Amino acid sequence: MKQTILVTGGTGFIGSHTTVELQEAGYNVVIVDNLSNSNVNVLDGIEKITGIRPAFEQVDCCDIEALDAVFAKYPGIKGIIHFAASKALG
């Protein structure tokens, strides 16, 4: 059985590339992202590259109840990689 990894900020640049690598290494991936700095269409690109559409939950990491619901929905999560953040270029 494949292990499941949660990637916060998984539709961002680094998170999406990490998701591709995880899926190609044989992991199931659940992405949590509030889409404040990214676009849900990134999922299409991930699927095009890997042939697998990762599970996606539009959730803000500051919303504890929503995060609890994610863990209830995906009880087999074995690890978390956290990329969710606000960026400032300047």
C-alpha positions in Angstrom: 0.0 0.0 0.0 1.3 3.5 -0.9 2.0 5.9 1.8 0.2 9.2 1.8 2.0 12.6 2.2 0.2 15.9 2.9 1.8 18.9 1.1 0.6 22.3 2.3 1.0 25.0 -0.4 1.1 22.2 -2.9 -0.2 24.3 -5.8 2.6 26.8 -5.4 5.9 26.5 -7.4 7.9 24.5 -4.9 5.0 22.5 -3.6 3.8 21.5 -7.0 7.3 20.3 -8.1 7.6 18.4 -4.8 4.2 16.8 -5.5 5.4 15.6 -8.9 8.5 14.1 -7.4 6.5 12.4 -4.6 4.0 10.9 -7.0 6.8 9.7 -9.3 8.4 8.1 -6.3 5.2 6.2 -5.6 3.5 8.2 -2.9 -0.1 9.3 -2.7 -0.3 13.1 -2.2 -2.9 15.2 -0.5 -2.5 18.9 -1.3 -3.9 21.5 1.1 -3.8 25.1 -0.3 -6.0 28.2 0.2 -5.0 29.3 -3.4 -4.1 32.8 -2.2 -0.7 32.7 -4.1 -1.5 30.0 -6.7 -4.1 28.6 -9.0 -6.1 25.4 -8.9 -5.2 24.8 -12.6 -1.8 23.7 -11.3 -3.4 20.4 -10.6 -4.0 19.9 -14.3 -0.2 20.3 -14.9 0.6 17.9 -12.1 -1.8 15.3 -13.7 -0.4 15.9 -17.2 3.2 15.2 -16.0 2.5 12.3 -13.7 -0.7 10.8 -15.0 -2.1 11.1 -11.4 -4.3 13.9 -10.1 -3.4 14.5 -6.4 -6.2 14.8 -3.9 -6.8 18.5 -3.2 -8.5 20.4 -0.4 -8.9 24.2 -0.6 -8.2 24.9 3.1 -6.3 27.6 4.9 -3.8 26.2 7.3 -4.9 28.7 10.0 -8.4 27.1 10.0 -7.9 24.4 12.6 -11.4 22.9 12.1 -10.9 22.6 8.4 -7.5 20.9 8.9 -9.1 18.5 11.4 -11.6 17.6 8.6 -8.7 16.9 6.2 -7.1 14.5 8.6 -10.4 12.8 9.3 -11.0 12.4 5.5 -7.5 11.1 4.9 -6.6 9.1 8.0 -3.6 7.4 6.5 -1.3 10.5 6.2 2.2 9.4 7.2 4.1 12.7 6.7 3.6 16.4 6.1 5.8 18.7 4.0 4.9 22.4 4.7 5.3 25.0 2.0 2.2 27.1 2.7 3.4 30.7 3.2 2.9 34.2 2.0 5.7 35.4 -0.3 7.1 38.9 -0.6 9.2 39.8 -3.6 10.9 43.1 -3.4 
